Amino acid sequence: MTSAIDNAELFLPDLFANHARHYPDKLAVVCGQSQRTWRDFNRNMNRIANQLLADGLQKGEKVAILMGNSVEMLEALFGAVRAGACVVPLSGLLTADQLAGLIDDCDATRAFVSAEFAERINSIRPQLDKIGERHWVSFEFDGPGWTPLGEWIEHAEDNHPPVSYATTDDFNIIYSSGTTGLPKGIVQTHRARLHWAFSNAVEMGFDSGSRAL
C-alpha cells in the first residue's frame, strides 16, 4: 500500500461536459448570429464524436479540419478530440498543393471541410488516398464524394462517448509557418493544451463572466 496520492488528471473534453452539467443554459460560443449554450455545444460535440466512432475511428487517428470561423468548426474540432482523435487544424491561407502536402504528412484519415475551401480540396482529393471515400464531411456545401455534416450526424447519439484519455495522448498537430523551409508538424498533448488553457485563464484574469475572442 502506498501513501502517495495519484496525480489528478483533467482533460478539456471532460471540462466541457462538466460545464454542460452545471451551466447548461449559459452561452458557451457565439459567432455572428450563431450561438450555443453549453448543453447544445456539448451535445453536438458528442454527436460528432459518436459518429466518428461508429464510422470506425481508432484512438489517435488524425482528423484534418479545414473550416472557417464558425460554431460548427469548434464542434467538429472538439468532437474529434472527444472521440480520441488527434486533430490537425489547417490554415485557409495555404494553396491546394500546400494543403495536400500537410494532409499527407500528418496521415489524416478523415477531414471536415467548409464551403470556402471546397474548390481547393476538390482539386487535390485524388492525391489524398489515405482519407476514405466516406470520410470527407462537408459544411455548407455538397457534391460527389462528400457527406454534409448535418446529414452525417443526423442519427448519431448525443450521449458522452465511452472514451478515456491519457495526459500524454496527442491532442493536436499544428504546422509551423514554414518561413525557413517546409512547415513542420508540432504535436501537442492533452497535458500541453490543458496547461495552455489554464495559463491563459490565469494570466488574463478569466472568470465566469469573461468572454474571449
C-alpha positions in Angstrom: 0.0 0.0 0.0 1.4 3.4 -1.0 0.9 6.6 0.9 1.2 8.7 -2.3 -1.9 10.2 -3.8 -2.4 9.6 -7.5 -1.9 12.7 -9.8 -5.3 14.2 -10.6 -5.9 14.1 -14.3 -8.2 16.6 -16.0 -9.0 16.9 -19.7 -10.6 19.6 -21.8 -13.3 17.4 -23.2 -14.4 16.5 -19.7 -14.3 20.1 -18.6 -16.7 21.0 -21.4 -19.0 18.2 -20.3 -18.8 19.5 -16.7 -19.9 22.9 -17.9 -22.9 21.3 -19.7 -23.9 19.6 -16.5 -23.6 22.6 -14.2 -24.3 25.6 -16.5 -26.5 24.0 -19.3 -28.2 27.2 -20.3 -25.2 29.5 -20.2 -23.8 30.6 -23.5 -20.7 28.7 -24.5 -19.9 30.0 -28.0 -21.1 33.0 -30.1 -20.1 33.5 -33.7 -22.0 36.1 -35.7 -25.7 35.2 -35.4 -24.9 31.6 -34.3 -24.7 30.7 -30.7 -24.7 27.6 -28.5 -25.4 27.0 -24.8 -23.1 24.6 -23.0 -25.9 22.0 -23.2 -26.2 22.2 -27.0 -22.4 22.7 -27.6 -21.7 19.5 -25.6 -24.4 17.5 -27.3 -23.2 18.4 -30.8 -19.6 17.5 -29.8 -20.9 14.2 -28.6 -22.8 13.6 -31.8 -19.7 14.2 -33.9 -17.6 12.0 -31.6 -20.1 9.2 -31.6 -20.5 9.3 -35.4 -16.7 9.2 -35.8 -16.5 6.1 -33.5 -19.5 4.5 -35.4 -17.5 5.0 -38.6 -14.6 3.1 -37.2 -12.3 5.8 -35.9 -9.5 4.4 -33.8 -7.9 6.3 -30.9 -5.0 8.5 -32.1 -6.1 8.8 -35.7 -5.6 12.1 -37.4 -8.5 14.2 -38.4 -7.9 17.3 -40.6 -10.0 20.4 -40.0 -10.2 23.0 -42.8 -13.1 25.2 -41.8 -13.7 28.9 -41.5 -14.5 30.5 -38.1 -17.9 29.1 -37.0 -19.6 27.3 -34.1 -19.6 24.2 -36.2 -15.8 24.3 -36.7 -15.4 24.3 -32.9 -17.8 21.4 -32.6 -16.0 19.4 -35.2 -12.6 20.1 -33.7 -13.5 19.3 -30.1 -15.9 16.5 -31.1 -13.0 14.7 -32.9 -10.8 15.2 -29.8 -13.6 13.8 -27.6 -13.6 10.7 -29.8 -10.0 10.2 -29.1 -8.6 11.6 -32.3 -5.7 13.9 -32.8 -7.0 17.0 -34.7 -5.0 18.8 -37.4 -6.3 22.3 -37.9 -5.2 23.7 -41.3 -4.7 27.3 -42.4 -7.1 28.6 -45.0 -4.2 30.7 -46.4 -2.4 27.7 -47.8 -2.5 26.7 -51.5 -4.0 23.5 -52.7 -0.6 21.9 -53.1 0.5 23.0 -49.7 -2.7 21.6 -48.1 -2.1 18.3 -49.9 1.4 18.1 -48.5 0.4 18.7 -45.0 -2.7 16.4 -45.1 -0.4 13.6 -46.5 2.4 14.4 -44.0 0.1 14.1 -40.9 -1.5 10.8 -42.2 -5.0 12.2 -41.8 -7.7 9.6 -42.3 -10.7 11.9 -42.2 -11.5 15.5 -43.0 -14.0 18.2 -42.2 -14.1 21.0 -44.8 -16.3 24.1 -45.1 -17.6 25.7 -48.3 -15.0 28.3 -48.8 -12.3 25.6 -49.2 -14.3 23.1 -51.3 -12.7 24.1 -54.6 -9.2 23.8 -53.3 -9.7 20.5 -51.7 -11.6 19.0 -54.6 -8.6 19.8 -56.8 -6.3 17.6 -54.7 -8.6 14.9 -53.4 -7.4 12.3 -55.9 -3.9 12.6 -54.3 -5.2 12.1 -50.7 -5.9 8.4 -50.8 -5.3 8.0 -47.0 -8.8 9.5 -46.5 -11.5 7.0 -47.4 -14.4 8.0 -49.7 -16.9 8.1 -46.8 -14.7 10.1 -44.6 -15.0 13.5 -46.2 -17.5 15.6 -44.3 -18.7 18.9 -45.8 -20.2 22.0 -44.1 -22.4 24.4 -46.1 -21.8 22.6 -49.5 -22.4 19.3 -51.1 -21.1 17.3 -54.1 -19.9 13.9 -55.3 -18.0 12.1 -52.6 -19.0 14.5 -49.8 -21.3 13.8 -46.8 -22.9 17.0 -45.5 -22.3 17.5 -41.7 -26.0 17.7 -40.8 -26.8 14.5 -42.7 -23.7 12.7 -41.3 -24.7 13.3 -37.7 -28.5 13.1 -38.2 -28.8 9.7 -36.3 -25.8 10.0 -34.0 -26.3 9.6 -30.3 -25.8 12.7 -28.1 -24.6 10.8 -25.0 -21.0 11.2 -23.8 -18.9 8.5 -25.7 -17.0 5.9 -23.6 -13.6 7.2 -24.4 -10.8 7.7 -21.9 -7.6 9.7 -22.4 -4.0 9.9 -21.0 -2.3 13.2 -20.5 0.4 12.1 -22.9 -2.1 11.3 -25.7 -1.8 13.5 -28.8 -4.4 16.3 -28.8 -3.5 18.2 -32.0 -0.8 18.8 -34.6 -0.1 22.4 -35.5 2.1 23.2 -38.5 4.7 26.0 -38.4 4.6 28.8 -40.9 7.5 27.3 -42.9 9.3 30.5 -43.3 12.7 28.7 -43.3 11.6 25.6 -45.2 8.7 23.2 -45.3 6.2 23.6 -42.5 6.9 21.2 -39.6 4.2 19.5 -37.6 4.2 20.3 -33.9 2.5 17.7 -31.8 0.8 18.8 -28.6 -0.6 16.5 -26.0 -3.7 16.8 -23.8 -1.5 17.9 -21.0 0.0 20.7 -23.1 -3.4 22.0 -24.2 -4.8 21.9 -20.7 -1.8 23.8 -19.4 -2.1 26.4 -22.2 -5.8 26.9 -21.4 -5.2 27.3 -17.6 -2.2 29.6 -18.1 -4.2 31.9 -20.3 -7.1 31.9 -17.9 -4.8 32.9 -15.0 -2.7 35.5 -16.9 -5.8 37.1 -18.5 -7.9 37.0 -15.4 -10.7 35.0 -16.9 -13.7 34.3 -14.6 -17.3 33.1 -15.0 -18.3 36.4 -16.6 -15.5 36.7 -19.1 -15.7 36.5 -22.9 -12.8 35.5 -25.0 -12.1 36.0 -28.7 
